[in-house]
Amino acid sequence: MMVREPMSPVKDKNYDLIHAVQMSLQHIWQMETYIADAEDRGDKELATWFRKIQENNRKASDQGKKMLMDRLQKENG
């Protein structure tokens, strides 16, 4: 059985989308620390992997921001 998180605390239909974009942006920032730590240890393989995660989060946040913008324009259009 899957455990489900509690319902979103806000009843805004875009809340989950906004939260997911925020998490992606936070991960982009966090990866900077992980990349620097790996490079300080001379672990190029790990630094490269963290950069790939960072790029995936960048793509996800860009897609989410576009989706949110499109939805907000439809609501206000």
N, C-alpha and C positions, 0 to 999 in steps of 0.2 A: 504494500500500500504506500502510495506517495504522500509525503507530508506537504501540505499546502500552507504557504505563508498566509498570515492574516490579510484580510481585504485591505486595499489601499486606504490610508487614513483620510484621503481627500476624495470626494466624489466627482472630481473633474475627470472627464473622459480622456484627457491628455496626460494625466498625472503619471501613469506608468511609463509612457513614452518619454516624458521629461526626465523622470528619474533614471531611466536607462541611458539617456544621453549624458546626464550628469555623471553616472558611474563610469561610462566610457572615457569621458574627459578626465576624471580622477585617475583612472588607470594609466592614461597617457602620461600624466604627471608623475605617478608613482614609478613607472618604468624607468624614468630618468635616474632615480636613485639606484634601482637594481642594476641598470647598465653601468653606472659609475662604479658601483661596488665590484661588479664582475671584472671591469677593466682594471681596477686597482689591484685585483688578484691575478691579472694576466689571463683571465679566462675568456678568450675571444669567442669561443663556441657559445657560452652562456650569454654573453653580451649580445651576440647576433640573434639568439633566440628571443631575448627580451625585446630587441628592436622589432622583430617580426610581430610579437604580441602588441607592441606599441602601435605599429602600422595598422594592424587589424582593428584596434580600438579607435584609431584616427578615422578609418574608413567607416566604422559603425557610427561614430559620433556625427560625421558629415552626413551620412544617410539619414540618421535620426533627426538632425536639425532641418534637413530639407523636407522630410515627411511632416514634421511639426509645422514648419512654415506653410506648406501646402494646406494642411488641415485648418490652420488659423485663418488663412486667406479665404477658404471656403466658408468658414463660420461667419466671417465679417464681410463677405463679398456680396 
